[in-house]
Amino acid sequence: MKALRYLLITIVALILLAVAAIAVAMLVIDPNTYKPQIEQAVEKQTNLDLILDGDISWSFIPIGLELNNVEAKLDGERFIALDRLVAEIDFWSLVAMSPQVNNFVLGGLDAHLSVNKEGQANWTRIMPEKDAQQAASSEPAPDATATATASEGSSKPLNFNVSNVEIANARVHYTDATTGQEITLEDFTLGASDITLGSEFPLSISFRVETTEPQMKVEGSIAARLSANQALDAFSASSLDASFDIKGDAFAGKTITAKISGSLAANLANETANLKDISLSFANLSANTNLDVEGFGDKPKLAGNIAINEFSLKKLLENLGQPAIETSDGDVLTALAFSTNISGAAGKPELTDLTLKLDDTTFNGSGSYNLASSALVFRLTGDELNADRYLPPPSDTPTAQNSTGSNSGSGPSSDSGTAAAQADPDSQLLPLDTLRALLLDIDLGLNKLTVSNLQINEIKASTLAKNGLLEIDDFSGKLYYGSFNANASIDARSDTPKWSVNTDVADVQTLPLLNDLAEVDMLSGGANLKINAKSTGNTMAALRGNADGKITFNLAEGEFRRMNLTRLACQGIALVNQETLGTTDWGTTTPFNDMRGTLDINGNTLNNTELLASLAGMQLEGQGSVDMQQTLVDYELGLRIVGEIHRDPACRVTDIVRNVVIPLECRGNLSDDPAGLCSFDGSRFRDSLQDIAKNAARAKAEKEIDRAKTKAEDKVKEKLQEKLGEGAGDKVKDALKGFFN
């Protein structure tokens, strides 16, 4: 036992002697006398020129080193410099194999990092090229034993403590000659204390960053309580409070404030992360989330919720210094919100209880997204949406009219002309590459939609997109006491997309529809319509020019409004009768029992060759065309007289005018007054005169025949009565009736 006691005393004595020797050395030796040797050693081993202008000092308890005014140059230019560096380690913690840093202070750091035009970074030139190549070639390949040993060593808990860390007034300047980018980090400060693995410790950071491409300045501050386990594979941050003031060209010189608060944790070994009560704000936009993440690869599994609180998009754009969105209704885009729960399998997040608010409209539904294939699925149902409120306000600029007048057939009019002038017919309509990459499966429902002033109810739409083929399989709804059903497709698998539209419309009342759509009240009736149309191209000009198809329609129990076709027919009949019409009140409508026709789509033109309508005492017949680009109509119509049409004596229908066609012409712009579109066509009336002359000649001939028949009948009757006597008159009359008829 005495031997052990003496051994322990000897060991302690040796330790005390060593400590005393180190203490004496630190007290006696001045490290500043070795600054030239230190500078030479660094310059010999690297491409750096080290300049130690300030004092170097050290201490024993705690073991510490302090450097002042240090600079390192690379190729004659400053690479890094610092005003002050202090590092202190508790001596007894080293003896206990539990190192504890009492204090670490870094003040006035100034680093200059750069990339030249050849793409070479200056920090890669710190070591001589030959030494760097030798180091790379002589580095031994890791073997299984070394790897296992490293793994075992890294698995051992690390007991590491730091009492205080302070970085003040640090600056890093980065330039990249290949991109012209410059980034400057300055006024960087960091403070942390009582840093112990496995326990929380406070951290505070502040900084200022400035970039040139784009020009932007950011002033930020971050405060949180951090923790890390001893294996350094699990981290957390609680009581996070970060704020950033951002200013730059992107925001038109305005300063935007962004904030983040909440708590987060991550486990690298388990590949899990947790965001708890995270709140983010950017100008007047704010969001909240609680989210759990499993898997850090390309197929994470997400669970939680996200909510974007109600905000004004117009106010957000104003805060960001961006141009305002001009809308017809200034009160829209002022109340937007979004919320959803997130779940689903790995790599396929699903959105449930999804709510999207757009001002007075609310959509509810669900959705999913496949991270691997980018396939997007949505099921949304909304209440009411007035799309017209979001359109640009009407232009105050008057539309230029063609000097030859609207009936010349050469100039657009009103809003359609303005739109045609402003739109570029040769601009590309679809981003083909984007469309080919789409994978969509969307079902949309809307109780009520107002668009172009049209009222559409109970809308349903199903859209599929895959491999460049976009299909709207079911687009249906209720429209003005009727219904419609349509399907359409866009085939973008080639550089010349193919478009197809098929529509069925049943019993839609045209009067309120046209009035709401274009403030036109020229036609009423229940419309049944079929459209089958195709086109090719990716510009509006190409689509119009290549349009091909057919439109068939019929209107039941309707009327032409602000247009009296009976008056026009009576004008022609009065000319035939060589009399003057006495009626002055003709009314402003022309009822019809049925109107039907077929329109052939040929580019910008709709050709109508079979227009028929049944009117009172008349049949409307005609053909013509409609120029959809210029909104011009050019029709030749005829009113065939089939019966009595009016009580005016000058308009009486005689055998001379029966079955005669009274010619009309309808020419002009659809936006013009309907009452002025149609008029009596005198140039074609000569053909009608020929029919009238034929009818008159036929009537005259029939009259002469009847007169001759009567005269012959009278003569025969006289002779027979002379032979048979007076009592045979009735028998003679009956016999002659059968003979002459």
CORPEVEN-V176203 format. One record per backbone hydrogen bond with DSSP energy under -0.5 kcal/mol. NH is the residue of the N-H (numbers start at 1). CO is the residue of the C=O. E is the energy in kcal/mol with one decimal. If there is no record, write none. Layout:
# CORPEVEN-V176203
nh=NH co=CO e=E
nh=NH co=CO e=E
This chain:
# CORPEVEN-V176203
nh=5 co=1 e=-2.6
nh=6 co=2 e=-2.9
nh=7 co=3 e=-2.3
nh=8 co=4 e=-2.5
nh=9 co=5 e=-2.2
nh=10 co=6 e=-2.3
nh=11 co=7 e=-2.5
nh=12 co=8 e=-2.6
nh=13 co=9 e=-2.2
nh=14 co=10 e=-2.6
nh=15 co=11 e=-2.6
nh=16 co=12 e=-2.7
nh=17 co=13 e=-2.5
nh=18 co=14 e=-2.7
nh=19 co=15 e=-2.9
nh=20 co=16 e=-2.6
nh=21 co=17 e=-2.4
nh=22 co=18 e=-2.7
nh=23 co=19 e=-2.7
nh=24 co=20 e=-2.7
nh=25 co=21 e=-2.6
nh=26 co=22 e=-2.5
nh=27 co=23 e=-2.0
nh=28 co=24 e=-2.4
nh=29 co=25 e=-3.3
nh=31 co=29 e=-0.7
nh=33 co=30 e=-1.6
nh=34 co=31 e=-1.6
nh=35 co=32 e=-1.3
nh=38 co=34 e=-2.4
nh=39 co=35 e=-2.6
nh=40 co=36 e=-2.5
nh=41 co=37 e=-2.3
nh=42 co=38 e=-2.1
nh=43 co=39 e=-2.3
nh=44 co=40 e=-2.0
nh=45 co=41 e=-1.8
nh=46 co=42 e=-1.7
nh=47 co=126 e=-3.5
nh=49 co=73 e=-2.5
nh=50 co=48 e=-0.7
nh=51 co=71 e=-3.3
nh=53 co=51 e=-0.9
nh=53 co=69 e=-2.0
nh=54 co=68 e=-1.4
nh=54 co=69 e=-1.2
nh=57 co=66 e=-2.2
nh=59 co=64 e=-1.8
nh=62 co=60 e=-0.5
nh=63 co=89 e=-2.1
nh=64 co=59 e=-1.9
nh=64 co=62 e=-0.5
nh=65 co=87 e=-2.3
nh=66 co=57 e=-2.9
nh=67 co=85 e=-2.6
nh=68 co=55 e=-0.9
nh=69 co=83 e=-2.2
nh=70 co=82 e=-2.3
nh=71 co=51 e=-2.3
nh=72 co=80 e=-3.4
nh=73 co=49 e=-2.4
nh=74 co=77 e=-3.4
nh=75 co=47 e=-0.6
nh=77 co=74 e=-1.6
nh=79 co=72 e=-2.7
nh=80 co=72 e=-2.0
nh=81 co=110 e=-1.5
nh=82 co=70 e=-2.6
nh=83 co=107 e=-1.8
nh=84 co=107 e=-2.1
nh=85 co=67 e=-2.6
nh=86 co=105 e=-2.8
nh=87 co=65 e=-2.4
nh=88 co=103 e=-2.7
nh=89 co=63 e=-3.6
nh=90 co=100 e=-2.9
nh=94 co=90 e=-1.0
nh=94 co=91 e=-0.8
nh=95 co=91 e=-1.7
nh=96 co=92 e=-1.8
nh=97 co=94 e=-1.4
nh=98 co=93 e=-3.2
nh=101 co=161 e=-3.1
nh=102 co=88 e=-1.6
nh=102 co=100 e=-0.7
nh=103 co=88 e=-1.4
nh=104 co=164 e=-1.7
nh=105 co=86 e=-2.7
nh=106 co=166 e=-2.8
nh=107 co=84 e=-2.9
nh=108 co=168 e=-2.2
nh=109 co=168 e=-0.6
nh=110 co=81 e=-3.0
nh=111 co=171 e=-2.7
nh=112 co=79 e=-2.8
nh=113 co=111 e=-0.5
nh=113 co=173 e=-3.0
nh=115 co=175 e=-1.9
nh=116 co=120 e=-2.3
nh=119 co=116 e=-2.1
nh=122 co=114 e=-2.5
nh=124 co=121 e=-1.0
nh=125 co=122 e=-1.7
nh=126 co=123 e=-0.9
nh=132 co=128 e=-2.5
nh=133 co=129 e=-2.2
nh=134 co=130 e=-2.4
nh=135 co=131 e=-2.5
nh=136 co=132 e=-2.0
nh=137 co=133 e=-2.5
nh=138 co=134 e=-2.5
nh=139 co=135 e=-0.7
nh=147 co=143 e=-2.7
nh=148 co=144 e=-2.7
nh=149 co=145 e=-2.9
nh=150 co=146 e=-3.0
nh=151 co=147 e=-2.7
nh=152 co=148 e=-2.7
nh=153 co=149 e=-2.9
nh=154 co=150 e=-2.9
nh=155 co=151 e=-1.3
nh=156 co=152 e=-0.6
nh=156 co=153 e=-1.1
nh=158 co=230 e=-0.6
nh=159 co=157 e=-0.6
nh=160 co=158 e=-1.0
nh=161 co=99 e=-1.6
nh=162 co=195 e=-2.6
nh=163 co=101 e=-3.9
nh=165 co=192 e=-2.9
nh=166 co=104 e=-2.9
nh=167 co=190 e=-2.6
nh=168 co=106 e=-2.7
nh=170 co=188 e=-2.1
nh=171 co=109 e=-2.3
nh=172 co=185 e=-3.0
nh=173 co=111 e=-2.8
nh=174 co=183 e=-3.4
nh=175 co=113 e=-1.7
nh=176 co=181 e=-2.4
nh=177 co=115 e=-2.9
nh=179 co=176 e=-0.8
nh=180 co=176 e=-2.2
nh=181 co=176 e=-0.7
nh=183 co=174 e=-2.9
nh=184 co=210 e=-2.5
nh=185 co=172 e=-3.3
nh=186 co=184 e=-0.6
nh=186 co=208 e=-3.0
nh=188 co=170 e=-2.1
nh=189 co=187 e=-0.5
nh=189 co=206 e=-2.7
nh=190 co=167 e=-2.6
nh=191 co=204 e=-2.4
nh=192 co=165 e=-2.0
nh=193 co=202 e=-0.9
nh=194 co=163 e=-2.0
nh=195 co=162 e=-3.0
nh=196 co=194 e=-0.7
nh=197 co=160 e=-1.3
nh=198 co=228 e=-3.1
nh=199 co=196 e=-2.1
nh=201 co=226 e=-2.4
nh=203 co=224 e=-2.5
nh=204 co=191 e=-2.2
nh=205 co=222 e=-2.7
nh=206 co=189 e=-2.0
nh=207 co=220 e=-2.1
nh=208 co=186 e=-1.8
nh=209 co=218 e=-3.0
nh=210 co=184 e=-2.0
nh=211 co=216 e=-2.7
nh=212 co=182 e=-1.1
nh=213 co=214 e=-0.6
nh=216 co=211 e=-1.8
nh=217 co=247 e=-3.7
nh=218 co=209 e=-3.0
nh=219 co=245 e=-2.4
nh=220 co=207 e=-2.1
nh=220 co=218 e=-0.5
nh=221 co=243 e=-2.3
nh=222 co=205 e=-3.0
nh=223 co=241 e=-1.6
nh=224 co=203 e=-2.1
nh=225 co=238 e=-2.6
nh=226 co=201 e=-2.6
nh=226 co=224 e=-0.6
nh=227 co=236 e=-1.7
nh=229 co=234 e=-1.8
nh=232 co=229 e=-1.5
nh=235 co=266 e=-2.8
nh=236 co=227 e=-1.9
nh=237 co=264 e=-3.2
nh=238 co=225 e=-2.6
nh=240 co=262 e=-2.5
nh=241 co=223 e=-2.5
nh=242 co=260 e=-3.1
nh=243 co=221 e=-2.6
nh=244 co=258 e=-2.9
nh=245 co=219 e=-3.0
nh=246 co=244 e=-0.6
nh=246 co=256 e=-3.8
nh=247 co=217 e=-2.7
nh=248 co=254 e=-0.6
nh=249 co=215 e=-2.1
nh=251 co=248 e=-1.3
nh=252 co=249 e=-1.9
nh=253 co=248 e=-2.0
nh=254 co=251 e=-2.3
nh=256 co=246 e=-3.5
nh=256 co=254 e=-0.5
nh=258 co=244 e=-3.0
nh=258 co=256 e=-0.5
nh=259 co=281 e=-2.1
nh=260 co=242 e=-2.3
nh=261 co=279 e=-2.1
nh=262 co=240 e=-1.3
nh=263 co=276 e=-2.1
nh=264 co=237 e=-2.6
nh=265 co=274 e=-2.0
nh=266 co=235 e=-2.8
nh=267 co=272 e=-3.0
nh=268 co=233 e=-2.8
nh=268 co=266 e=-0.5
nh=269 co=233 e=-0.9
nh=271 co=267 e=-1.2
nh=272 co=267 e=-1.8
nh=273 co=293 e=-2.2
nh=274 co=265 e=-2.7
nh=275 co=291 e=-3.3
nh=276 co=263 e=-2.9
nh=276 co=274 e=-0.5
nh=277 co=275 e=-0.5
nh=278 co=289 e=-2.1
nh=279 co=261 e=-2.7
nh=280 co=287 e=-2.9
nh=281 co=259 e=-2.2
nh=282 co=285 e=-3.6
nh=283 co=257 e=-2.3
nh=285 co=282 e=-2.5
nh=287 co=280 e=-3.0
nh=288 co=307 e=-2.5
nh=289 co=278 e=-2.1
nh=290 co=305 e=-1.7
nh=291 co=275 e=-2.2
nh=292 co=303 e=-3.2
nh=293 co=273 e=-3.0
nh=294 co=301 e=-2.2
nh=295 co=271 e=-4.1
nh=301 co=294 e=-2.5
nh=302 co=300 e=-0.5
nh=303 co=292 e=-1.7
nh=304 co=342 e=-2.4
nh=305 co=290 e=-2.4
nh=306 co=340 e=-2.4
nh=307 co=288 e=-2.4
nh=308 co=338 e=-3.6
nh=309 co=286 e=-1.7
nh=309 co=307 e=-0.7
nh=311 co=336 e=-2.1
nh=313 co=311 e=-0.6
nh=313 co=333 e=-1.1
nh=314 co=333 e=-1.8
nh=316 co=312 e=-2.2
nh=317 co=313 e=-2.6
nh=318 co=314 e=-2.0
nh=319 co=315 e=-2.7
nh=320 co=316 e=-2.0
nh=321 co=318 e=-1.2
nh=322 co=317 e=-3.0
nh=326 co=324 e=-0.7
nh=328 co=391 e=-2.4
nh=329 co=389 e=-1.9
nh=330 co=328 e=-0.6
nh=332 co=329 e=-1.4
nh=336 co=311 e=-2.8
nh=337 co=357 e=-1.7
nh=338 co=308 e=-2.1
nh=339 co=355 e=-2.0
nh=340 co=306 e=-2.2
nh=341 co=352 e=-2.8
nh=342 co=304 e=-3.1
nh=343 co=350 e=-2.2
nh=347 co=300 e=-3.0
nh=348 co=345 e=-2.2
nh=350 co=343 e=-3.7
nh=351 co=367 e=-3.7
nh=352 co=341 e=-2.1
nh=352 co=350 e=-0.6
nh=354 co=365 e=-2.2
nh=355 co=339 e=-2.7
nh=356 co=363 e=-2.6
nh=357 co=337 e=-2.7
nh=358 co=361 e=-3.1
nh=359 co=335 e=-2.8
nh=361 co=358 e=-2.4
nh=363 co=356 e=-3.3
nh=364 co=381 e=-2.4
nh=365 co=354 e=-1.8
nh=366 co=379 e=-2.0
nh=367 co=351 e=-2.3
nh=368 co=377 e=-2.2
nh=369 co=349 e=-2.1
nh=370 co=375 e=-2.2
nh=371 co=347 e=-2.5
nh=371 co=369 e=-0.7
nh=374 co=370 e=-2.6
nh=376 co=439 e=-3.3
nh=377 co=368 e=-2.4
nh=378 co=441 e=-2.0
nh=379 co=366 e=-2.8
nh=380 co=443 e=-2.6
nh=381 co=364 e=-2.4
nh=382 co=445 e=-2.9
nh=383 co=362 e=-0.9
nh=385 co=448 e=-2.2
nh=387 co=385 e=-0.8
nh=387 co=450 e=-2.1
nh=388 co=450 e=-0.9
nh=389 co=386 e=-1.1
nh=390 co=387 e=-1.5
nh=391 co=388 e=-1.0
nh=405 co=402 e=-1.8
nh=408 co=405 e=-1.2
nh=409 co=406 e=-0.8
nh=416 co=413 e=-0.6
nh=417 co=413 e=-1.5
nh=417 co=414 e=-0.5
nh=418 co=414 e=-1.6
nh=419 co=415 e=-2.7
nh=420 co=416 e=-2.2
nh=421 co=417 e=-2.1
nh=422 co=418 e=-2.2
nh=423 co=419 e=-2.5
nh=425 co=423 e=-0.8
nh=427 co=424 e=-1.6
nh=429 co=538 e=-2.7
nh=432 co=430 e=-1.2
nh=435 co=431 e=-2.4
nh=436 co=432 e=-2.4
nh=437 co=433 e=-1.1
nh=438 co=434 e=-0.6
nh=438 co=435 e=-0.9
nh=440 co=465 e=-1.8
nh=441 co=376 e=-1.7
nh=442 co=463 e=-2.6
nh=443 co=378 e=-2.4
nh=444 co=461 e=-3.2
nh=445 co=380 e=-2.1
nh=446 co=459 e=-2.0
nh=447 co=382 e=-1.7
nh=448 co=383 e=-1.7
nh=449 co=456 e=-3.3
nh=450 co=385 e=-2.5
nh=451 co=449 e=-0.5
nh=451 co=454 e=-1.6
nh=454 co=451 e=-2.4
nh=456 co=449 e=-3.0
nh=456 co=454 e=-0.6
nh=457 co=478 e=-2.8
nh=458 co=447 e=-2.4
nh=459 co=446 e=-2.7
nh=460 co=476 e=-2.3
nh=461 co=444 e=-2.3
nh=462 co=474 e=-1.2
nh=463 co=442 e=-3.1
nh=464 co=471 e=-2.8
nh=465 co=440 e=-2.0
nh=466 co=469 e=-1.8
nh=468 co=435 e=-0.6
nh=469 co=466 e=-1.7
nh=470 co=468 e=-0.6
nh=470 co=490 e=-2.7
nh=471 co=464 e=-3.3
nh=471 co=469 e=-0.5
nh=472 co=488 e=-3.2
nh=473 co=462 e=-1.3
nh=473 co=471 e=-0.8
nh=474 co=462 e=-0.8
nh=475 co=486 e=-2.1
nh=476 co=460 e=-2.2
nh=477 co=484 e=-1.7
nh=478 co=457 e=-3.4
nh=479 co=482 e=-1.9
nh=480 co=455 e=-0.6
nh=482 co=479 e=-1.3
nh=483 co=506 e=-2.1
nh=484 co=477 e=-2.1
nh=485 co=504 e=-2.2
nh=486 co=475 e=-2.5
nh=487 co=502 e=-2.3
nh=488 co=472 e=-1.8
nh=489 co=500 e=-2.0
nh=490 co=470 e=-2.8
nh=491 co=498 e=-3.0
nh=492 co=468 e=-3.2
nh=492 co=490 e=-0.9
nh=497 co=495 e=-0.6
nh=498 co=491 e=-1.9
nh=499 co=535 e=-3.2
nh=500 co=489 e=-2.0
nh=501 co=533 e=-2.8
nh=502 co=487 e=-2.5
nh=503 co=531 e=-2.4
nh=504 co=485 e=-2.7
nh=505 co=529 e=-3.1
nh=506 co=483 e=-2.8
nh=508 co=527 e=-2.1
nh=509 co=480 e=-2.4
nh=510 co=508 e=-0.6
nh=510 co=525 e=-2.5
nh=513 co=509 e=-1.2
nh=514 co=510 e=-3.2
nh=515 co=511 e=-2.0
nh=516 co=512 e=-2.4
nh=517 co=513 e=-2.5
nh=518 co=514 e=-2.7
nh=519 co=515 e=-1.4
nh=520 co=514 e=-1.7
nh=524 co=559 e=-1.9
nh=526 co=556 e=-1.8
nh=527 co=508 e=-3.4
nh=527 co=525 e=-0.8
nh=528 co=554 e=-2.2
nh=529 co=505 e=-2.4
nh=530 co=552 e=-2.4
nh=531 co=503 e=-2.5
nh=532 co=550 e=-2.3
nh=533 co=501 e=-2.7
nh=534 co=548 e=-3.0
nh=535 co=499 e=-1.9
nh=537 co=497 e=-2.3
nh=540 co=427 e=-0.5
nh=541 co=425 e=-2.9
nh=543 co=539 e=-2.6
nh=544 co=540 e=-2.4
nh=545 co=541 e=-2.4
nh=546 co=542 e=-2.3
nh=547 co=543 e=-0.5
nh=547 co=544 e=-0.8
nh=548 co=534 e=-2.6
nh=549 co=601 e=-1.2
nh=550 co=532 e=-2.4
nh=551 co=599 e=-3.0
nh=552 co=530 e=-2.1
nh=553 co=597 e=-2.3
nh=554 co=528 e=-1.8
nh=555 co=595 e=-3.2
nh=556 co=526 e=-1.6
nh=557 co=593 e=-2.4
nh=558 co=592 e=-1.3
nh=559 co=524 e=-1.1
nh=560 co=590 e=-2.6
nh=561 co=522 e=-2.0
nh=561 co=559 e=-0.5
nh=562 co=588 e=-1.6
nh=563 co=588 e=-1.7
nh=565 co=563 e=-0.7
nh=568 co=564 e=-1.1
nh=569 co=565 e=-2.1
nh=570 co=566 e=-2.6
nh=571 co=567 e=-1.8
nh=572 co=568 e=-1.3
nh=573 co=569 e=-2.2
nh=574 co=570 e=-2.8
nh=575 co=571 e=-1.5
nh=576 co=572 e=-1.6
nh=577 co=573 e=-2.8
nh=578 co=574 e=-0.6
nh=578 co=575 e=-0.5
nh=579 co=574 e=-2.4
nh=586 co=584 e=-1.0
nh=590 co=560 e=-2.3
nh=592 co=558 e=-2.8
nh=593 co=614 e=-2.8
nh=594 co=614 e=-0.6
nh=595 co=555 e=-2.3
nh=596 co=612 e=-2.7
nh=597 co=553 e=-2.1
nh=599 co=551 e=-3.7
nh=600 co=598 e=-0.5
nh=600 co=607 e=-3.1
nh=601 co=549 e=-2.5
nh=601 co=599 e=-0.5
nh=602 co=600 e=-0.6
nh=602 co=605 e=-3.0
nh=603 co=547 e=-3.0
nh=605 co=602 e=-1.9
nh=606 co=626 e=-2.5
nh=607 co=600 e=-2.7
nh=607 co=605 e=-0.6
nh=608 co=606 e=-0.5
nh=608 co=624 e=-3.4
nh=609 co=598 e=-0.8
nh=609 co=607 e=-0.6
nh=610 co=598 e=-0.6
nh=611 co=622 e=-1.7
nh=612 co=596 e=-2.5
nh=612 co=610 e=-0.6
nh=613 co=620 e=-1.9
nh=614 co=594 e=-2.2
nh=615 co=613 e=-0.7
nh=615 co=618 e=-2.3
nh=616 co=591 e=-0.5
nh=617 co=615 e=-0.6
nh=618 co=615 e=-1.1
nh=619 co=640 e=-1.6
nh=620 co=613 e=-3.2
nh=621 co=638 e=-2.9
nh=622 co=611 e=-1.2
nh=623 co=636 e=-2.0
nh=624 co=608 e=-2.7
nh=625 co=634 e=-2.1
nh=626 co=606 e=-2.0
nh=627 co=632 e=-3.0
nh=628 co=604 e=-2.7
nh=628 co=626 e=-0.9
nh=631 co=627 e=-1.4
nh=632 co=627 e=-1.5
nh=633 co=668 e=-3.1
nh=634 co=625 e=-2.6
nh=635 co=666 e=-2.9
nh=636 co=623 e=-2.9
nh=637 co=635 e=-0.5
nh=637 co=664 e=-2.2
nh=638 co=621 e=-3.1
nh=639 co=662 e=-2.5
nh=640 co=619 e=-2.8
nh=640 co=638 e=-0.7
nh=641 co=639 e=-0.5
nh=641 co=660 e=-2.6
nh=642 co=617 e=-2.4
nh=642 co=640 e=-0.6
nh=643 co=617 e=-1.6
nh=651 co=648 e=-1.9
nh=652 co=649 e=-1.6
nh=654 co=652 e=-0.8
nh=657 co=654 e=-0.7
nh=658 co=654 e=-1.5
nh=659 co=641 e=-3.4
nh=660 co=657 e=-2.1
nh=662 co=639 e=-2.7
nh=662 co=660 e=-0.6
nh=663 co=661 e=-0.7
nh=664 co=637 e=-3.1
nh=665 co=679 e=-2.4
nh=666 co=635 e=-2.4
nh=667 co=677 e=-2.0
nh=668 co=633 e=-1.9
nh=670 co=631 e=-2.3
nh=672 co=669 e=-2.3
nh=676 co=673 e=-1.8
nh=677 co=674 e=-1.3
nh=678 co=674 e=-0.8
nh=679 co=665 e=-2.2
nh=681 co=663 e=-2.1
nh=682 co=680 e=-1.0
nh=684 co=681 e=-0.6
nh=685 co=682 e=-0.6
nh=687 co=684 e=-0.9
nh=688 co=684 e=-0.9
nh=689 co=685 e=-2.2
nh=690 co=686 e=-1.6
nh=691 co=687 e=-1.4
nh=692 co=688 e=-2.4
nh=693 co=689 e=-3.0
nh=694 co=690 e=-2.4
nh=695 co=691 e=-2.3
nh=696 co=692 e=-2.7
nh=697 co=693 e=-2.9
nh=698 co=694 e=-2.6
nh=699 co=695 e=-2.5
nh=700 co=696 e=-2.6
nh=701 co=697 e=-2.7
nh=702 co=698 e=-2.4
nh=703 co=699 e=-1.9
nh=704 co=700 e=-2.4
nh=705 co=701 e=-2.4
nh=706 co=702 e=-2.2
nh=707 co=703 e=-2.1
nh=708 co=704 e=-2.5
nh=709 co=705 e=-2.7
nh=710 co=706 e=-2.2
nh=711 co=707 e=-2.3
nh=712 co=708 e=-2.6
nh=713 co=709 e=-2.2
nh=714 co=710 e=-2.2
nh=715 co=711 e=-2.0
nh=716 co=712 e=-2.4
nh=717 co=713 e=-2.1
nh=718 co=714 e=-2.1
nh=719 co=715 e=-2.1
nh=720 co=716 e=-2.4
nh=721 co=717 e=-2.2
nh=722 co=718 e=-1.9
nh=723 co=719 e=-1.7
nh=724 co=720 e=-3.0
nh=725 co=721 e=-2.3
nh=728 co=725 e=-1.1
nh=729 co=726 e=-1.2
nh=732 co=728 e=-2.3
nh=733 co=729 e=-2.4
nh=734 co=730 e=-2.2
nh=735 co=731 e=-1.9
nh=736 co=732 e=-2.5
nh=737 co=733 e=-1.8
nh=738 co=734 e=-1.4
nh=739 co=735 e=-1.4
nh=740 co=736 e=-2.7
nh=741 co=737 e=-1.4
